[in-house]
Amino acid sequence: MGTIADGEGTELNGYGGEKEPGGGHGGPLTQEQVHGIKETWAILAQDPVERGVDLFMKIFEEDPDLKKLFYFADDGRELSREDQRMRSHGERVMEAVGGAVDSLGDLTAVVPVLTELGALHHKYGVQPSYFDTVGAALIYILETNLGDKLTPSIRQGWVLVYGIVGATMKKGMQQAMDHQNMAKTRP
Ligand code: HEM
């Protein structure tokens, strides 16, 4: 039985259908990738609030409709980088990704938190596919902030790690949907 980090039982094709080289079935991260992910995250995490804002600015650029899901941006106003509520949510997302990076040796440690978080996001009106948009934006901010430091191998490691984060949140969301549907059909 493999651990989550081995990629067993998870959707490890990353986000948005991006496949890993070699058929995309994950496989464990190499020590070099673990080291590289931690090192590159340490650079981004120097300013989690600003990087969280970068992340959501990219997400909203890719899919402006997602703004509607945030009470802070549902009134049609131009969203500013200084918006405190967006900064706070961005920081929370960064914390959740940071939690996964801290647990790279045994990602099962963060599964309960991420599953619960996925279920909560069902209540917020988030669709499973939105987590793919977040994943693509995360890779984008890694690329723009890190330049050459994000080697192809480290990038591939990141796709794998976010693939696990996103898949786990989606699983929690699916459980919440199933639960809701069961409650609806009960006499
Ligand atoms: C486009 C995708 C997403 C949308 C539309 C979204 C939306 C929301 C909304 C509306 C809230 C509640 C209000 C707030 O605190 O701002 C929330 C809370 C939160 N979100 Fe997201 N979210 C998204 C993705 C994510 C991701 C990928 C993560 C983490 C990896 C995350 C982490 C959190 C956390 C930690 C909270 C606070 C939960 C609580 O304790 O109540 N969100 N999100």
Boltz pocket constraint, residues with backbone or C-beta under 6 A from the ligand:
constraints:
  - pocket:
      binder: B
      contacts: [[A, 59], [A, 66], [A, 69], [A, 70], [A, 71], [A, 85], [A, 89], [A, 92], [A, 93], [A, 94], [A, 96], [A, 97], [A, 117], [A, 120], [A, 121], [A, 124], [A, 126], [A, 130], [A, 131], [A, 133], [A, 134], [A, 165]]
      max_distance: 6.0
